[in-house]
Amino acid sequence: MPASLATLTGVLKEVYDGKLREQFNNEVVLLKRIARNGGGSVISSNVGGKYCVFPIHVSRNTGLGGRREGENLPIAGNQGTAPAQVRLKYLYGSVQLTGQTLRLANKDPQTFVAGLDLEMNGLKDDLAKDLNRQIYGDGTGAIATTSTVGASTTPTITAGVQQLQAGELLDVYVPATLAADGAAKAGSPVTVTSVDPQTGAVVLAANSVTFAAGDVFVRTGSANREWTGLKAIVNNSGILYGVDPATYPIWKSIVDANGGTNRPLSESAMMRNVHAVRNNGGKTTLLVSSLGVQRAFWNLLVQARRFSNVKEFTGGYSGLVFTTDQGEVPMVADIDCPFNTIYGLSEPNIRLYRDADWDWMDYDGSMWDRVPGSVAGTIKDAYAATMFQYSELGTDRRNAHFVMKDITES
């Protein structure tokens, strides 16, 4: 019998080529811009044990007016202020490795990527990616919305499908219950089995949740514990930092929506919102949109025969240019930005409040904790570590930002 690959199996080597190939998009466009003070955004470490307080100017002195000789002078007025309180959010990321992984899978001959490096560096990337997602949220932790009614392992996702990932544990909430900080639906959490990034199809593991149209998914345990993102900040309603725009109308952002019906993008509409911010005393320094909206803007430039090159801006990123009467404004796309949306931001009025950047919990002398076991037979050869950050995203001038919704994507 001649020798063959089958007969030589015992002596053949498995030859592997190079390092681990990344398959995920780890872009953190807006987080990078904010965390690096790009565009004038501010990182503030002036935070207290409970919250950071700053005053906002909400009304002018009304004791003004012209008079004729001998007439009474205007009645004295005063400057109106209101206190804003920003409470920090407590964010964590955990990793656990067996003793064998730490000891036996951390050298080049043993593995392509050291198990420790893979988990530690991957956790840092995952935390940054999750913060970039939270930037566009409203603090409730809502990731995605379904229109499915009844029990299903293949729910139809109507918003936020790009935020779901395989293996994720999610709580299911009725929106009103989530807003009231109530309990998740019976049968939660559910596990995401797979997500098809091309079709948007989502498959869940077998579960006992009865869905209703409009139900939302939240990362398990994170309800109302995430950053107060742009969905809440760039809004013309809703109490923000304890200040109610119903009481102080100046505490409103510019919201340009079309009732859920998409409409074509126009430079005139974009300019109208930039001017609305200017009318409030602000200045738009950054436009950030979904990929499809950026393509729609590109089409406007092409139709007008303005073949502008992509421009490099401060902070190490590039984007298209929207020209205003106050200068050029970069327009960048972020895959975490909600579909059909443009945010117009005044970056000097964006604040990142935190006492420090991400760090490992090591107050007891080591970042590694032995995975506990209470009695003999439950003790494991495994160790866990946790990263943490106490922080919050904020603004000190809500009316310096705008959002355009319901834009037809290209």
C-alpha positions as a Markdown table, in Angstrom:
| # | Residue | x | y | z |
|---|---|---|---|---|
| 1 | Met | 0.0 | 0.0 | 0.0 |
| 2 | Pro | 1.6 | 3.3 | -1.0 |
| 3 | Ala | 2.1 | 6.0 | 1.5 |
| 4 | Ser | -0.6 | 8.7 | 1.6 |
| 5 | Leu | -1.6 | 11.7 | 3.6 |
| 6 | Ala | -4.0 | 9.3 | 5.5 |
| 7 | Thr | -1.2 | 7.0 | 6.5 |
| 8 | Leu | 1.1 | 9.8 | 7.4 |
| 9 | Thr | -1.4 | 11.6 | 9.7 |
| 10 | Gly | 0.6 | 10.7 | 12.8 |
| 11 | Val | 3.7 | 12.6 | 11.6 |
| 12 | Leu | 2.1 | 15.5 | 9.7 |
| 13 | Lys | 2.2 | 18.9 | 11.3 |
| 14 | Glu | -0.7 | 21.4 | 11.3 |
| 15 | Val | 0.8 | 24.6 | 9.9 |
| 16 | Tyr | -0.9 | 27.8 | 10.9 |
| 17 | Asp | -0.3 | 31.2 | 9.3 |
| 18 | Gly | 0.3 | 34.3 | 11.3 |
| 19 | Lys | -1.7 | 36.0 | 14.0 |
| 20 | Leu | -5.4 | 36.1 | 14.9 |
| 21 | Arg | -7.5 | 37.7 | 12.1 |
| 22 | Glu | -10.0 | 40.3 | 13.4 |
| 23 | Gln | -13.6 | 39.9 | 12.0 |
| 24 | Phe | -15.3 | 42.7 | 14.0 |
| 25 | Asn | -15.5 | 46.4 | 13.4 |
| 26 | Asn | -14.0 | 48.2 | 16.4 |
| 27 | Glu | -14.5 | 51.8 | 15.2 |
| 28 | Val | -15.2 | 54.2 | 18.0 |
| 29 | Val | -15.5 | 57.4 | 15.9 |
| 30 | Leu | -17.3 | 59.8 | 18.3 |
| 31 | Leu | -15.9 | 58.3 | 21.5 |
| 32 | Lys | -12.3 | 58.8 | 20.2 |
| 33 | Arg | -13.2 | 62.4 | 19.2 |
| 34 | Ile | -14.6 | 63.2 | 22.7 |
| 35 | Ala | -12.1 | 61.3 | 24.8 |
| 36 | Arg | -9.2 | 63.0 | 23.0 |
| 37 | Asn | -10.6 | 66.5 | 23.4 |
| 38 | Gly | -11.0 | 66.7 | 19.6 |
| 39 | Gly | -13.0 | 69.7 | 18.5 |
| 40 | Gly | -12.7 | 71.3 | 21.9 |
| 41 | Ser | -14.8 | 68.8 | 23.9 |
| 42 | Val | -13.9 | 68.8 | 27.6 |
| 43 | Ile | -12.9 | 66.0 | 29.9 |
| 44 | Ser | -13.7 | 67.0 | 33.5 |
| 45 | Ser | -12.3 | 65.2 | 36.5 |
| 46 | Asn | -14.0 | 67.7 | 38.8 |
| 47 | Val | -16.6 | 65.3 | 40.1 |
| 48 | Gly | -17.8 | 64.7 | 43.6 |
| 49 | Gly | -18.9 | 61.7 | 45.5 |
| 50 | Lys | -22.5 | 61.9 | 44.3 |
| 51 | Tyr | -22.6 | 64.2 | 41.3 |
| 52 | Cys | -21.2 | 67.3 | 39.6 |
| 53 | Val | -23.2 | 70.5 | 39.9 |
| 54 | Phe | -23.0 | 73.5 | 37.6 |
| 55 | Pro | -25.3 | 76.5 | 37.1 |
| 56 | Ile | -26.9 | 77.3 | 33.8 |
| 57 | His | -28.1 | 80.7 | 32.7 |
| 58 | Val | -31.9 | 80.4 | 31.9 |
| 59 | Ser | -33.3 | 84.0 | 31.7 |
| 60 | Arg | -32.1 | 87.6 | 31.2 |
| 61 | Asn | -32.8 | 90.7 | 33.3 |
| 62 | Thr | -36.1 | 92.1 | 32.1 |
| 63 | Gly | -35.7 | 95.5 | 33.8 |
| 64 | Leu | -35.1 | 97.3 | 30.5 |
| 65 | Gly | -37.0 | 99.9 | 28.5 |
| 66 | Gly | -37.1 | 103.4 | 27.2 |
| 67 | Arg | -38.9 | 106.3 | 29.0 |
| 68 | Arg | -39.9 | 109.9 | 28.6 |
| 69 | Glu | -38.8 | 112.7 | 30.9 |
| 70 | Gly | -40.4 | 112.3 | 34.3 |
| 71 | Glu | -41.7 | 108.7 | 33.8 |
| 72 | Asn | -41.0 | 105.9 | 36.2 |
| 73 | Leu | -37.9 | 103.8 | 35.5 |
| 74 | Pro | -38.2 | 100.1 | 34.6 |
| 75 | Ile | -38.9 | 97.6 | 37.4 |
| 76 | Ala | -35.7 | 95.9 | 38.2 |
| 77 | Gly | -35.3 | 92.4 | 37.0 |
| 78 | Asn | -32.6 | 89.7 | 37.5 |
| 79 | Gln | -30.6 | 87.1 | 35.8 |
| 80 | Gly | -32.2 | 83.6 | 36.1 |
| 81 | Thr | -30.1 | 80.5 | 36.9 |
| 82 | Ala | -30.8 | 76.9 | 37.6 |
| 83 | Pro | -28.6 | 74.2 | 39.0 |
| 84 | Ala | -27.8 | 71.1 | 36.9 |
| 85 | Gln | -26.6 | 67.9 | 38.5 |
| 86 | Val | -24.7 | 65.3 | 36.6 |
| 87 | Arg | -24.6 | 61.9 | 38.4 |
| 88 | Leu | -21.8 | 59.5 | 37.4 |
| 89 | Lys | -22.6 | 56.1 | 36.0 |
| 90 | Tyr | -20.7 | 53.0 | 37.2 |
| 91 | Leu | -19.4 | 50.9 | 34.3 |
| 92 | Tyr | -17.7 | 47.5 | 34.4 |
| 93 | Gly | -16.1 | 44.8 | 32.3 |
| 94 | Ser | -15.1 | 41.4 | 33.6 |
| 95 | Val | -12.8 | 38.6 | 32.4 |
| 96 | Gln | -12.2 | 35.2 | 33.8 |
| 97 | Leu | -9.4 | 32.7 | 32.9 |
| 98 | Thr | -8.6 | 29.2 | 34.2 |
| 99 | Gly | -5.3 | 28.7 | 35.9 |
| 100 | Gln | -4.3 | 26.4 | 33.0 |
| 101 | Thr | -5.0 | 29.2 | 30.5 |
| 102 | Leu | -2.8 | 31.6 | 32.5 |
| 103 | Arg | 0.0 | 29.1 | 32.8 |
| 104 | Leu | -0.1 | 27.0 | 29.7 |
| 105 | Ala | -1.5 | 29.3 | 26.9 |
| 106 | Asn | 0.7 | 32.3 | 27.1 |
| 107 | Lys | 3.8 | 31.5 | 25.1 |
| 108 | Asp | 4.3 | 31.7 | 21.3 |
| 109 | Pro | 4.9 | 27.9 | 20.8 |
| 110 | Gln | 1.7 | 27.1 | 22.6 |
| 111 | Thr | -0.8 | 29.5 | 20.9 |
| 112 | Phe | -1.1 | 32.2 | 18.2 |
| 113 | Val | -2.2 | 34.8 | 20.7 |
| 114 | Ala | -1.5 | 34.5 | 24.4 |
| 115 | Gly | -4.8 | 33.8 | 26.2 |
| 116 | Leu | -4.2 | 36.5 | 28.7 |
| 117 | Asp | -3.4 | 39.1 | 26.0 |
| 118 | Leu | -6.4 | 38.1 | 23.9 |
| 119 | Glu | -8.8 | 38.5 | 26.8 |
| 120 | Met | -7.3 | 41.6 | 28.3 |
| 121 | Asn | -6.9 | 43.6 | 25.1 |
| 122 | Gly | -10.2 | 42.3 | 23.7 |
| 123 | Leu | -12.0 | 43.5 | 26.8 |
| 124 | Lys | -10.5 | 47.0 | 26.4 |
| 125 | Asp | -11.7 | 47.1 | 22.7 |
| 126 | Asp | -15.1 | 45.8 | 23.7 |
| 127 | Leu | -15.5 | 48.4 | 26.5 |
| 128 | Ala | -14.6 | 51.2 | 24.1 |
| 129 | Lys | -17.0 | 49.9 | 21.5 |
| 130 | Asp | -19.8 | 49.7 | 24.0 |
| 131 | Leu | -19.2 | 53.3 | 25.2 |
| 132 | Asn | -19.4 | 54.5 | 21.6 |
| 133 | Arg | -22.8 | 52.7 | 21.4 |
| 134 | Gln | -23.9 | 54.4 | 24.7 |
| 135 | Ile | -23.1 | 57.8 | 23.3 |
| 136 | Tyr | -26.1 | 57.5 | 21.0 |
| 137 | Gly | -28.5 | 56.2 | 23.7 |
| 138 | Asp | -30.7 | 57.8 | 26.3 |
| 139 | Gly | -29.4 | 56.2 | 29.5 |
| 140 | Thr | -32.0 | 53.5 | 29.7 |
| 141 | Gly | -29.8 | 50.9 | 28.1 |
| 142 | Ala | -32.2 | 50.2 | 25.3 |
| 143 | Ile | -30.3 | 48.6 | 22.4 |
| 144 | Ala | -32.9 | 47.4 | 19.9 |
| 145 | Thr | -36.6 | 47.3 | 19.3 |
| 146 | Thr | -38.8 | 44.5 | 18.0 |
| 147 | Ser | -42.2 | 44.6 | 16.2 |
| 148 | Thr | -42.8 | 40.9 | 16.8 |
| 149 | Val | -46.0 | 39.8 | 18.6 |
| 150 | Gly | -46.0 | 36.5 | 20.5 |
| 151 | Ala | -43.3 | 33.9 | 21.3 |
| 152 | Ser | -40.5 | 33.8 | 18.8 |
| 153 | Thr | -36.8 | 32.9 | 18.4 |
| 154 | Thr | -36.5 | 35.0 | 15.3 |
| 155 | Pro | -37.9 | 38.4 | 16.3 |
| 156 | Thr | -38.1 | 41.2 | 13.7 |
| 157 | Ile | -35.8 | 44.0 | 14.8 |
| 158 | Thr | -37.0 | 47.4 | 13.7 |
| 159 | Ala | -34.2 | 49.5 | 15.2 |
| 160 | Gly | -30.7 | 48.9 | 16.6 |
| 161 | Val | -30.0 | 45.6 | 14.9 |
| 162 | Gln | -26.4 | 46.8 | 14.4 |
| 163 | Gln | -25.9 | 46.8 | 18.2 |
| 164 | Leu | -26.8 | 43.2 | 18.8 |
| 165 | Gln | -24.1 | 40.5 | 18.9 |
| 166 | Ala | -24.0 | 36.7 | 19.2 |
| 167 | Gly | -23.7 | 35.3 | 22.7 |
| 168 | Glu | -25.2 | 38.5 | 24.3 |
| 169 | Leu | -27.7 | 38.2 | 27.2 |
| 170 | Leu | -30.6 | 40.6 | 26.9 |
| 171 | Asp | -33.5 | 41.6 | 29.1 |
| 172 | Val | -36.8 | 42.4 | 27.4 |
| 173 | Tyr | -38.8 | 45.4 | 28.5 |
| 174 | Val | -42.0 | 47.1 | 27.8 |
| 175 | Pro | -40.8 | 50.7 | 27.1 |
| 176 | Ala | -43.1 | 52.2 | 29.8 |
| 177 | Thr | -41.8 | 49.7 | 32.3 |
| 178 | Leu | -38.2 | 50.5 | 31.4 |
| 179 | Ala | -38.9 | 54.3 | 31.7 |
| 180 | Ala | -40.3 | 53.7 | 35.2 |
| 181 | Asp | -37.3 | 51.6 | 36.2 |
| 182 | Gly | -39.5 | 48.5 | 36.6 |
| 183 | Ala | -38.8 | 44.8 | 36.0 |
| 184 | Ala | -38.0 | 43.1 | 32.8 |
| 185 | Lys | -40.5 | 40.8 | 31.2 |
| 186 | Ala | -41.0 | 37.3 | 32.5 |
| 187 | Gly | -38.7 | 34.9 | 30.7 |
| 188 | Ser | -35.8 | 37.4 | 30.5 |
| 189 | Pro | -33.0 | 37.2 | 29.9 |
| 190 | Val | -32.8 | 35.9 | 26.4 |
| 191 | Thr | -29.6 | 34.8 | 24.6 |
| 192 | Val | -28.7 | 36.0 | 21.1 |
| 193 | Thr | -27.6 | 32.9 | 19.1 |
| 194 | Ser | -26.7 | 34.7 | 15.9 |
| 195 | Val | -26.9 | 38.0 | 14.0 |
| 196 | Asp | -26.5 | 38.2 | 10.2 |
| 197 | Pro | -25.0 | 41.7 | 9.5 |
| 198 | Gln | -26.0 | 41.5 | 5.9 |
| 199 | Thr | -29.7 | 40.7 | 6.3 |
| 200 | Gly | -30.3 | 41.9 | 9.8 |
| 201 | Ala | -31.8 | 38.5 | 10.8 |
| 202 | Val | -31.5 | 37.8 | 14.5 |
| 203 | Val | -31.9 | 34.3 | 16.1 |
| 204 | Leu | -32.5 | 33.9 | 19.8 |
| 205 | Ala | -32.0 | 30.7 | 21.9 |
| 206 | Ala | -35.2 | 29.0 | 23.0 |
| 207 | Asn | -37.0 | 31.2 | 25.5 |
| 208 | Ser | -40.4 | 31.8 | 27.1 |
| 209 | Val | -40.8 | 35.6 | 26.5 |
| 210 | Thr | -44.0 | 36.7 | 24.9 |
| 211 | Phe | -43.1 | 39.7 | 22.8 |
| 212 | Ala | -45.3 | 42.7 | 22.1 |
| 213 | Ala | -44.8 | 45.3 | 19.3 |
| 214 | Gly | -42.4 | 47.9 | 20.6 |
| 215 | Asp | -40.6 | 45.8 | 23.2 |
| 216 | Val | -37.0 | 46.8 | 23.7 |
| 217 | Phe | -33.9 | 44.8 | 24.4 |
| 218 | Val | -31.4 | 45.9 | 27.2 |
| 219 | Arg | -28.1 | 44.3 | 28.1 |
| 220 | Thr | -28.9 | 42.2 | 31.1 |
| 221 | Gly | -28.6 | 44.1 | 34.3 |
| 222 | Ser | -27.9 | 47.5 | 32.6 |
| 223 | Ala | -31.3 | 49.0 | 32.6 |
| 224 | Asn | -31.1 | 52.7 | 33.4 |
| 225 | Arg | -27.4 | 52.4 | 34.3 |
| 226 | Glu | -25.7 | 53.6 | 31.1 |
| 227 | Trp | -24.4 | 56.9 | 29.9 |
| 228 | Thr | -27.0 | 59.6 | 29.2 |
| 229 | Gly | -26.3 | 59.8 | 25.5 |
| 230 | Leu | -27.3 | 62.0 | 22.6 |
| 231 | Lys | -30.8 | 60.6 | 22.3 |
| 232 | Ala | -31.6 | 62.3 | 25.7 |
| 233 | Ile | -29.1 | 65.2 | 25.5 |
| 234 | Val | -30.0 | 66.4 | 22.0 |
| 235 | Asn | -33.8 | 66.6 | 22.7 |
| 236 | Asn | -36.4 | 69.3 | 23.1 |
| 237 | Ser | -38.3 | 67.5 | 25.9 |
| 238 | Gly | -37.4 | 65.5 | 29.0 |
| 239 | Ile | -35.7 | 66.5 | 32.2 |
| 240 | Leu | -31.9 | 66.5 | 31.9 |
| 241 | Tyr | -29.7 | 66.9 | 34.9 |
| 242 | Gly | -32.6 | 67.9 | 37.0 |
| 243 | Val | -33.6 | 70.9 | 34.7 |
| 244 | Asp | -37.0 | 70.7 | 32.9 |
| 245 | Pro | -37.3 | 72.4 | 29.5 |
| 246 | Ala | -41.0 | 72.7 | 30.2 |
| 247 | Thr | -40.0 | 75.2 | 32.9 |
| 248 | Tyr | -37.0 | 76.6 | 31.2 |
| 249 | Pro | -37.6 | 76.5 | 27.4 |
| 250 | Ile | -34.1 | 77.6 | 26.7 |
| 251 | Trp | -32.9 | 74.2 | 27.9 |
| 252 | Lys | -34.0 | 72.6 | 24.6 |
| 253 | Ser | -32.0 | 71.3 | 21.6 |
| 254 | Ile | -33.1 | 71.8 | 18.0 |
| 255 | Val | -35.1 | 68.7 | 16.9 |
| 256 | Asp | -35.9 | 68.5 | 13.2 |
| 257 | Ala | -38.1 | 65.4 | 12.7 |
| 258 | Asn | -40.7 | 64.4 | 10.2 |
| 259 | Gly | -43.0 | 62.2 | 12.2 |
| 260 | Gly | -41.3 | 59.0 | 11.3 |
| 261 | Thr | -41.6 | 59.5 | 7.5 |
| 262 | Asn | -38.3 | 59.7 | 5.8 |
| 263 | Arg | -37.6 | 62.7 | 3.5 |
| 264 | Pro | -34.7 | 63.5 | 1.2 |
| 265 | Leu | -31.7 | 65.3 | 2.7 |
| 266 | Ser | -31.0 | 68.8 | 1.5 |
| 267 | Glu | -28.2 | 71.3 | 2.2 |
| 268 | Ser | -30.8 | 73.9 | 2.8 |
| 269 | Ala | -32.3 | 71.9 | 5.7 |
| 270 | Met | -28.9 | 71.3 | 7.1 |
| 271 | Met | -28.1 | 75.0 | 7.0 |
| 272 | Arg | -31.5 | 75.8 | 8.6 |
| 273 | Asn | -30.5 | 73.7 | 11.7 |
| 274 | Val | -27.0 | 75.2 | 11.8 |
| 275 | His | -28.6 | 78.6 | 11.8 |
| 276 | Ala | -31.1 | 77.6 | 14.5 |
| 277 | Val | -28.1 | 76.7 | 16.8 |
| 278 | Arg | -26.5 | 80.0 | 15.9 |
| 279 | Asn | -29.7 | 81.8 | 16.8 |
| 280 | Asn | -29.3 | 80.2 | 20.2 |
| 281 | Gly | -25.8 | 81.5 | 20.6 |
| 282 | Gly | -24.0 | 78.2 | 19.7 |
| 283 | Lys | -21.9 | 77.1 | 16.8 |
| 284 | Thr | -22.0 | 73.7 | 15.1 |
| 285 | Thr | -18.5 | 72.2 | 15.0 |
| 286 | Leu | -19.2 | 68.6 | 14.0 |
| 287 | Leu | -21.9 | 66.7 | 12.0 |
| 288 | Val | -22.1 | 62.9 | 12.7 |
| 289 | Ser | -24.4 | 60.6 | 10.8 |
| 290 | Ser | -25.1 | 57.0 | 9.9 |
| 291 | Leu | -23.3 | 55.6 | 6.9 |
| 292 | Gly | -26.4 | 55.8 | 4.7 |
| 293 | Val | -27.0 | 59.5 | 5.5 |
| 294 | Gln | -23.4 | 60.3 | 4.7 |
| 295 | Arg | -23.9 | 58.6 | 1.3 |
| 296 | Ala | -27.0 | 60.8 | 0.8 |
| 297 | Phe | -24.9 | 63.9 | 1.6 |
| 298 | Trp | -22.2 | 62.7 | -0.8 |
| 299 | Asn | -24.8 | 62.4 | -3.6 |
| 300 | Leu | -25.8 | 66.0 | -3.0 |
| 301 | Leu | -22.2 | 67.1 | -3.6 |
| 302 | Val | -21.9 | 65.0 | -6.7 |
| 303 | Gln | -25.2 | 66.3 | -8.1 |
| 304 | Ala | -23.9 | 69.9 | -7.6 |
| 305 | Arg | -20.6 | 68.9 | -9.3 |
| 306 | Arg | -18.7 | 69.6 | -6.1 |
| 307 | Phe | -16.1 | 66.9 | -6.1 |
| 308 | Ser | -14.6 | 67.7 | -2.8 |
| 309 | Asn | -11.8 | 65.5 | -1.5 |
| 310 | Val | -12.2 | 63.8 | 1.9 |
| 311 | Lys | -10.5 | 66.2 | 4.3 |
| 312 | Glu | -8.3 | 65.4 | 7.3 |
| 313 | Phe | -9.5 | 67.2 | 10.5 |
| 314 | Thr | -8.1 | 67.8 | 13.9 |
| 315 | Gly | -8.1 | 64.7 | 16.1 |
| 316 | Gly | -6.8 | 62.3 | 13.5 |
| 317 | Tyr | -10.0 | 61.5 | 11.5 |
| 318 | Ser | -11.3 | 62.5 | 8.1 |
| 319 | Gly | -14.7 | 63.3 | 6.7 |
| 320 | Leu | -16.7 | 65.2 | 4.1 |
| 321 | Val | -17.1 | 69.0 | 4.4 |
| 322 | Phe | -20.3 | 70.9 | 4.9 |
| 323 | Thr | -19.7 | 74.6 | 4.1 |
| 324 | Thr | -21.5 | 77.3 | 6.2 |
| 325 | Asp | -21.2 | 81.0 | 6.4 |
| 326 | Gln | -19.1 | 80.5 | 9.6 |
| 327 | Gly | -16.7 | 78.1 | 8.0 |
| 328 | Glu | -16.3 | 74.4 | 7.2 |
| 329 | Val | -18.0 | 71.8 | 9.4 |
| 330 | Pro | -16.7 | 68.2 | 9.2 |
| 331 | Met | -19.3 | 65.5 | 8.5 |
| 332 | Val | -18.3 | 62.1 | 9.6 |
| 333 | Ala | -20.1 | 58.8 | 9.6 |
| 334 | Asp | -20.3 | 56.5 | 12.7 |
| 335 | Ile | -21.6 | 53.0 | 12.3 |
| 336 | Asp | -23.2 | 53.3 | 15.8 |
| 337 | Cys | -25.2 | 56.4 | 14.9 |
| 338 | Pro | -28.9 | 55.6 | 14.5 |
| 339 | Phe | -30.0 | 55.1 | 11.0 |
| 340 | Asn | -31.6 | 58.1 | 9.1 |
| 341 | Thr | -30.0 | 60.6 | 11.5 |
| 342 | Ile | -27.6 | 63.5 | 11.7 |
| 343 | Tyr | -26.4 | 65.0 | 14.9 |
| 344 | Gly | -25.0 | 68.6 | 14.8 |
| 345 | Leu | -22.8 | 69.1 | 17.8 |
| 346 | Ser | -21.0 | 72.0 | 19.4 |
| 347 | Glu | -18.1 | 70.1 | 20.8 |
| 348 | Pro | -16.9 | 72.7 | 23.2 |
| 349 | Asn | -20.2 | 72.2 | 25.0 |
| 350 | Ile | -19.8 | 68.4 | 25.2 |
| 351 | Arg | -18.4 | 67.2 | 28.6 |
| 352 | Leu | -17.0 | 63.8 | 29.6 |
| 353 | Tyr | -17.2 | 63.6 | 33.4 |
| 354 | Arg | -15.0 | 61.0 | 35.0 |
| 355 | Asp | -12.6 | 60.6 | 37.9 |
| 356 | Ala | -10.2 | 58.5 | 35.8 |
| 357 | Asp | -10.0 | 56.4 | 32.6 |
| 358 | Trp | -10.6 | 52.7 | 32.6 |
| 359 | Asp | -8.6 | 50.9 | 35.3 |
| 360 | Trp | -8.4 | 47.5 | 36.9 |
| 361 | Met | -10.0 | 46.9 | 40.3 |
| 362 | Asp | -6.9 | 46.2 | 42.5 |
| 363 | Tyr | -7.6 | 47.8 | 45.9 |
| 364 | Asp | -6.9 | 44.5 | 47.7 |
| 365 | Gly | -3.4 | 44.3 | 46.2 |
| 366 | Ser | -4.0 | 42.3 | 43.0 |
| 367 | Met | -6.1 | 42.8 | 39.9 |
| 368 | Trp | -6.7 | 39.0 | 39.9 |
| 369 | Asp | -9.2 | 37.4 | 42.3 |
| 370 | Arg | -9.5 | 33.7 | 42.8 |
| 371 | Val | -12.9 | 32.6 | 41.7 |
| 372 | Pro | -14.5 | 31.8 | 45.0 |
| 373 | Gly | -15.9 | 28.5 | 46.2 |
| 374 | Ser | -17.8 | 28.2 | 49.4 |
| 375 | Val | -17.1 | 24.6 | 50.3 |
| 376 | Ala | -14.8 | 21.8 | 49.2 |
| 377 | Gly | -15.7 | 20.6 | 45.8 |
| 378 | Thr | -16.7 | 24.0 | 44.5 |
| 379 | Ile | -13.3 | 25.7 | 44.5 |
| 380 | Lys | -11.9 | 26.2 | 41.0 |
| 381 | Asp | -8.5 | 26.8 | 39.5 |
| 382 | Ala | -9.7 | 30.0 | 37.9 |
| 383 | Tyr | -9.1 | 33.8 | 38.3 |
| 384 | Ala | -11.2 | 36.8 | 37.5 |
| 385 | Ala | -10.4 | 40.5 | 36.9 |
| 386 | Thr | -12.6 | 43.5 | 36.4 |
| 387 | Met | -12.1 | 46.9 | 34.7 |
| 388 | Phe | -14.2 | 49.9 | 35.9 |
| 389 | Gln | -14.9 | 53.5 | 35.1 |
| 390 | Tyr | -17.1 | 56.0 | 36.9 |
| 391 | Ser | -18.2 | 58.5 | 34.3 |
| 392 | Glu | -21.0 | 60.2 | 32.5 |
| 393 | Leu | -21.5 | 62.0 | 29.2 |
| 394 | Gly | -23.0 | 65.5 | 29.4 |
| 395 | Thr | -23.4 | 69.0 | 28.0 |
| 396 | Asp | -23.5 | 72.4 | 29.6 |
| 397 | Arg | -25.5 | 73.9 | 26.8 |
| 398 | Arg | -28.3 | 71.8 | 25.5 |
| 399 | Asn | -29.5 | 74.4 | 22.9 |
| 400 | Ala | -26.1 | 74.4 | 21.1 |
| 401 | His | -26.9 | 71.0 | 19.5 |
| 402 | Phe | -29.4 | 69.8 | 16.9 |
| 403 | Val | -30.6 | 66.5 | 15.5 |
| 404 | Met | -32.1 | 65.8 | 12.1 |
| 405 | Lys | -34.2 | 62.6 | 12.0 |
| 406 | Asp | -36.2 | 60.8 | 9.3 |
| 407 | Ile | -33.6 | 61.3 | 6.5 |
| 408 | Thr | -33.8 | 59.0 | 3.5 |
| 409 | Glu | -30.5 | 57.0 | 3.3 |
| 410 | Ser | -28.7 | 56.3 | 0.1 |
